[in-house]
Amino acid sequence: MNRIKSMLGAEPKEVSGNIYSPSKLALKLAVDKKTDYDHSVFEDKNTDKNRRILVIGTEQALLEMKNGKNFLTGNHPVEMFVPMLHFMKAGFEMDIATVTGNPLKLEEWAFPEEDREVMAIYETFKSQILTPLNLQEVVEEFDEESPYTAVYIPGGHGAIIDLPSSLAVKKVIDWSVKNDKWMISICHGPAAFLAAAINASPEEFPYKGYKVAAFPDGADKMLPLTGYMPGAMPWYFGERLQDLGVTIVNKMPNGKVCHDRKLITGDSPKAANKLGKLAVRLMLSETT
C-alpha cells in the first residue's frame, strides 16, 4: 500500500522529524493557485470606526494525529483572507488576536500564490499576524461598549487545537450572544464554538438548536487516503457539536454557507468568497 501511495504521490511530505505537510497529490487536488474572490462592490460602506471585526486565529501549528504523527497546520490562508478582503472593501476595520498573543500560524503550503489580492492583504496584515492581540487581555475589557460588531474565526485544522478549550474564546462567544453581535466562521473554525460548553450544562450551550455549515467529519476521515494528513484525526469536532444540539447542514465540503440568526458559517475554502459577501451584506443591513 505504501509503495502504491508513493507512486501516486499520496505520501505526506515529512518536513522535519515527525512533522508532515500534505502530499503532492493532496496539494494538487485541494490547493488552487488562485481563489474565486470576485471583487464585489458594495453599494453601502461602513463608516463607523466603532464597528470593527475581531479576527480570532490559532497560534498552534502542529496537530498530533491519532497515530502520533504531527500535521503541519494553522489557519487556512484562503479561509482567512478572502472573507477579510470583503470586510475591508466594505469599510470594516479588523483586529487580529490569538489566545495568548503568540504569532498566528498559517498553513503556508495552502497559499494561493498567484492570487494578487490574497497575497496583498496578507502583507497588509502581516504585522498583526506576527504580533496579534492577546485574546485573554482583550476579553477583560469586553462590555456592551466594545467596538466590535462581529467576530470572525477562520478555519484550518489548527483551529481545533487551542480554540475549543480556551476560556477566552468562551468569553467572546458568550459576549457576542448576550450583546447580539455577529459570529462568523468557516470550515474547522466552528470547532471553537465548543469553548462555549466549558463549565456549562448542555442546556446552556448558546448554539443549541442552530444550523451551521462546517467541514464535515466524513471528509476529515477521508483526507489521510490522499496523504493530506499523515494519519486519522485525534477527534472530530462535528460529532461534539452535534452532541450539543447543533445541526451541520452539509455532508460534503462543496461551498455551502449557512445563516442562522446571528451565526454565519461556511464549509470550506470553496465557501470563503460567498461567506464574505453574505456576512458583509448582513452586517451592512444593520446600518441602513
C-alpha positions as a printed NumPy array, in Angstrom:
array([[  0.   ,   0.   ,   0.   ],
       [  2.803,   2.437,   0.893],
       [  4.501,   1.736,  -2.446],
       [  1.277,   2.45 ,  -4.331],
       [  0.74 ,   5.677,  -2.372],
       [  4.308,   6.702,  -3.17 ],
       [  3.776,   6.047,  -6.874],
       [  0.615,   8.157,  -6.806],
       [  2.29 ,  10.969,  -4.883],
       [ -0.06 ,  10.332,  -1.958],
       [  2.553,  10.068,   0.774],
       [  2.563,  13.035,   3.171],
       [  5.727,  15.086,   2.974],
       [  7.967,  14.85 ,   6.036],
       [  9.061,  18.443,   6.657],
       [ 11.223,  17.533,   9.64 ],
       [ 11.286,  14.84 ,  12.274],
       [  7.732,  13.5  ,  12.645],
       [  6.187,  16.676,  11.153],
       [  4.268,  16.307,   7.894],
       [  2.615,  18.542,   5.31 ],
       [  0.209,  17.335,   2.584],
       [  1.321,  15.054,  -0.227],
       [  1.843,  16.182,  -3.806],
       [ -1.461,  14.559,  -4.759],
       [ -3.344,  16.292,  -1.939],
       [ -1.884,  19.675,  -2.847],
       [ -2.858,  19.168,  -6.472],
       [ -6.404,  18.236,  -5.515],
       [ -7.002,  20.746,  -2.723],
       [ -4.855,  23.844,  -3.248],
       [ -5.591,  26.306,  -6.043],
       [ -3.134,  28.94 ,  -7.215],
       [ -5.946,  31.5  ,  -7.401],
       [ -9.164,  31.936,  -5.452],
       [-12.666,  32.802,  -6.691],
       [-12.605,  36.186,  -4.956],
       [-14.832,  38.272,  -7.211],
       [-14.073,  41.933,  -6.323],
       [-17.637,  42.617,  -5.242],
       [-18.504,  46.29 ,  -4.901],
       [-20.916,  47.096,  -2.089],
       [-23.388,  49.938,  -2.596],
       [-23.059,  50.927,   1.045],
       [-19.961,  51.038,   3.212],
       [-19.407,  51.003,   6.908],
       [-18.098,  54.358,   8.115],
       [-18.379,  53.736,  11.859],
       [-14.916,  53.119,  13.287],
       [-16.559,  51.601,  16.369],
       [-17.96 ,  48.744,  14.273],
       [-14.846,  46.639,  13.939],
       [-14.359,  42.9  ,  13.389],
       [-12.336,  40.777,  15.805],
       [-10.496,  38.008,  13.948],
       [ -9.532,  35.113,  16.218],
       [ -6.888,  32.749,  14.87 ],
       [ -4.861,  29.835,  16.135],
       [ -1.316,  30.175,  17.399],
       [ -0.757,  26.419,  17.063],
       [  0.887,  24.807,  14.047],
       [  1.23 ,  21.137,  14.999],
       [ -1.775,  18.85 ,  15.265],
       [ -0.885,  15.46 ,  16.709],
       [ -2.773,  12.796,  14.817],
       [ -4.137,   9.588,  16.308],
       [ -1.005,   7.706,  15.218],
       [  1.34 ,  10.174,  16.929],
       [  2.487,  11.936,  13.761],
       [  2.26 ,  15.726,  13.613],
       [  0.369,  17.565,  10.885],
       [  1.817,  20.973,   9.956],
       [ -1.222,  23.21 ,  10.062],
       [ -2.523,  26.563,  11.33 ],
       [ -5.191,  28.76 ,   9.765],
       [ -6.025,  28.216,   6.093],
       [ -4.994,  31.376,   4.189],
       [ -7.904,  31.307,   1.72 ],
       [-10.434,  30.885,   4.504],
       [ -8.808,  33.681,   6.45 ],
       [ -8.087,  36.273,   3.812],
       [-10.876,  36.03 ,   1.207],
       [-13.626,  36.983,   3.697],
       [-11.287,  39.65 ,   5.086],
       [-10.973,  41.129,   1.596],
       [-14.733,  41.632,   1.553],
       [-14.756,  43.01 ,   5.1  ],
       [-12.04 ,  45.504,   4.201],
       [-13.697,  46.565,   0.947],
       [-16.927,  47.194,   2.838],
       [-15.162,  49.522,   5.274],
       [-14.819,  47.275,   8.316],
       [-11.536,  47.572,  10.194],
       [-10.166,  44.414,  11.79 ],
       [ -8.126,  43.397,  14.798],
       [ -6.366,  40.018,  14.856],
       [ -6.   ,  38.11 ,  18.115],
       [ -4.717,  34.732,  19.291],
       [ -5.397,  33.097,  22.633],
       [ -2.177,  34.254,  24.314],
       [ -0.879,  36.804,  21.802],
       [  1.666,  34.494,  20.178],
       [  2.012,  34.804,  16.372],
       [ -0.902,  33.48 ,  14.352],
       [  0.026,  30.359,  12.397],
       [ -0.904,  29.897,   8.74 ],
       [ -0.865,  26.826,   6.529],
       [  1.847,  28.238,   4.29 ],
       [  1.569,  25.323,   1.873],
       [ -2.042,  26.405,   1.147],
       [ -1.313,  29.952,  -0.056],
       [ -2.793,  30.748,  -3.495],
       [  0.49 ,  32.258,  -4.634],
       [ -0.836,  33.625,  -7.949],
       [ -3.742,  35.446,  -6.304],
       [ -2.612,  39.059,  -6.055],
       [ -5.416,  40.194,  -3.757],
       [ -4.852,  37.457,  -1.21 ],
       [ -1.103,  37.951,  -1.203],
       [ -1.604,  41.717,  -0.863],
       [ -3.942,  41.505,   2.123],
       [ -1.537,  39.072,   3.745],
       [  1.146,  41.744,   3.524],
       [ -1.299,  44.347,   4.864],
       [ -1.992,  42.302,   7.98 ],
       [  1.423,  40.661,   8.338],
       [  2.418,  42.788,  11.318],
       [ -0.818,  41.881,  13.135],
       [ -0.275,  38.208,  12.273],
       [  3.189,  38.318,  13.822],
       [  2.147,  40.415,  16.825],
       [ -1.571,  39.818,  17.37 ],
       [ -3.622,  40.978,  20.312],
       [ -3.724,  38.737,  23.369],
       [ -7.316,  37.499,  23.467],
       [ -7.093,  36.819,  27.199],
       [ -6.369,  40.514,  27.716],
       [ -8.913,  41.701,  25.14 ],
       [-11.828,  39.909,  26.813],
       [-11.052,  41.52 ,  30.15 ],
       [-12.172,  44.812,  28.599],
       [-15.29 ,  43.434,  26.922],
       [-18.615,  45.09 ,  27.694],
       [-21.61 ,  46.438,  25.771],
       [-19.466,  49.343,  24.563],
       [-16.735,  47.171,  22.985],
       [-16.055,  48.326,  19.405],
       [-16.804,  45.03 ,  17.672],
       [-19.834,  44.326,  15.55 ],
       [-18.642,  40.834,  14.625],
       [-16.199,  38.07 ,  15.438],
       [-14.576,  36.065,  12.656],
       [-12.969,  32.665,  13.288],
       [-11.249,  31.27 ,  10.168],
       [-10.662,  27.592,   9.592],
       [ -7.694,  25.356,   9.026],
       [ -7.103,  22.25 ,  11.127],
       [ -5.101,  24.318,  13.601],
       [ -8.342,  25.836,  14.881],
       [ -9.219,  22.615,  16.685],
       [ -6.013,  22.63 ,  18.754],
       [ -6.338,  25.62 ,  21.071],
       [ -9.644,  27.396,  20.432],
       [-12.167,  24.776,  21.705],
       [-10.502,  24.653,  25.137],
       [ -9.976,  28.405,  25.584],
       [-11.841,  30.253,  28.329],
       [-11.085,  33.478,  26.457],
       [-12.887,  32.142,  23.373],
       [-15.792,  31.112,  25.614],
       [-15.997,  34.671,  26.954],
       [-16.046,  36.053,  23.402],
       [-18.867,  33.73 ,  22.363],
       [-20.89 ,  34.47 ,  25.492],
       [-20.356,  38.212,  24.953],
       [-21.365,  38.024,  21.292],
       [-24.606,  36.188,  22.081],
       [-25.504,  38.432,  25.025],
       [-24.869,  41.613,  23.016],
       [-26.444,  40.405,  19.753],
       [-23.191,  40.513,  17.74 ],
       [-22.42 ,  38.598,  14.58 ],
       [-20.388,  35.397,  14.819],
       [-18.797,  34.297,  11.537],
       [-16.765,  31.136,  10.979],
       [-15.696,  28.662,   8.319],
       [-14.508,  25.081,   7.839],
       [-12.83 ,  23.904,  11.097],
       [-13.361,  27.293,  12.731],
       [-16.722,  26.232,  14.237],
       [-14.756,  23.857,  16.473],
       [-14.171,  27.   ,  18.533],
       [-17.876,  27.016,  19.426],
       [-17.136,  24.064,  21.708],
       [-15.456,  26.523,  24.061],
       [-18.923,  27.819,  24.962],
       [-19.643,  24.449,  26.595],
       [-16.824,  24.842,  29.134],
       [-18.276,  24.874,  32.649],
       [-21.79 ,  24.933,  31.187],
       [-24.604,  22.423,  31.054],
       [-25.799,  21.183,  27.632],
       [-28.927,  23.282,  28.076],
       [-26.803,  26.399,  28.499],
       [-24.894,  25.894,  25.232],
       [-25.724,  29.081,  23.254],
       [-25.832,  27.437,  19.825],
       [-28.111,  24.557,  20.778],
       [-30.705,  24.259,  18.011],
       [-28.619,  26.226,  15.497],
       [-27.675,  25.141,  11.99 ],
       [-24.105,  25.542,  10.737],
       [-22.058,  24.781,   7.64 ],
       [-18.682,  23.294,   8.541],
       [-16.047,  20.898,   7.295],
       [-17.745,  17.513,   7.721],
       [-16.24 ,  14.756,   9.832],
       [-16.754,  12.344,   6.951],
       [-14.417,  14.37 ,   4.753],
       [-11.807,  14.533,   7.512],
       [-11.94 ,  10.742,   7.718],
       [-11.113,  10.536,   4.002],
       [ -8.221,  13.021,   3.909],
       [ -5.479,  10.59 ,   5.048],
       [ -6.18 ,   8.456,   1.96 ],
       [ -4.808,  11.216,  -0.298],
       [ -1.943,  11.997,   2.062],
       [ -3.417,  15.367,   3.018],
       [ -2.813,  14.395,   6.633],
       [ -0.348,  11.806,   7.996],
       [ -2.99 ,   9.933,   9.964],
       [ -6.51 ,   9.93 ,  11.351],
       [ -7.788,  12.921,  13.294],
       [ -7.378,  12.745,  17.08 ],
       [-11.062,  13.671,  17.445],
       [-13.913,  15.053,  15.328],
       [-15.432,  18.4  ,  16.19 ],
       [-18.63 ,  17.803,  14.218],
       [-19.591,  14.897,  16.453],
       [-19.159,  17.04 ,  19.551],
       [-21.153,  19.942,  18.125],
       [-23.975,  17.608,  17.185],
       [-23.952,  16.148,  20.706],
       [-24.598,  19.719,  21.907],
       [-27.603,  20.121,  19.635],
       [-26.023,  21.744,  16.576],
       [-27.134,  20.621,  13.1  ],
       [-24.438,  20.531,  10.417],
       [-26.249,  21.212,   7.145],
       [-23.693,  19.831,   4.687],
       [-22.256,  16.371,   4.163],
       [-19.566,  17.434,   1.678],
       [-17.232,  20.474,   1.59 ],
       [-18.692,  21.942,  -1.598],
       [-19.022,  25.642,  -0.746],
       [-22.128,  25.671,   1.445],
       [-22.881,  28.744,   3.546],
       [-25.48 ,  29.   ,   6.288],
       [-27.126,  31.929,   8.081],
       [-28.956,  31.166,  11.329],
       [-29.85 ,  34.198,  13.437],
       [-26.553,  35.986,  14.222],
       [-24.42 ,  32.992,  13.187],
       [-22.912,  32.871,   9.674],
       [-20.872,  29.829,   8.64 ],
       [-19.249,  28.201,   5.624],
       [-17.955,  24.703,   4.973],
       [-14.531,  25.034,   3.33 ],
       [-12.232,  27.271,   1.221],
       [-14.854,  26.903,  -1.526],
       [-17.265,  28.858,   0.667],
       [-14.885,  31.708,   1.563],
       [-15.993,  34.12 ,  -1.172],
       [-19.713,  33.548,  -0.599],
       [-19.269,  33.714,   3.168],
       [-17.517,  37.074,   2.992],
       [-20.191,  38.59 ,   0.755],
       [-23.056,  37.231,   2.826],
       [-21.547,  38.457,   6.075],
       [-20.933,  41.939,   4.675],
       [-24.458,  42.167,   3.286],
       [-25.958,  41.211,   6.634],
       [-23.678,  43.485,   8.654],
       [-24.349,  46.463,   6.392],
       [-28.09 ,  45.856,   6.568],
       [-27.941,  46.823,  10.235],
       [-26.58 ,  50.285,   9.424],
       [-29.05 ,  51.263,   6.695]])
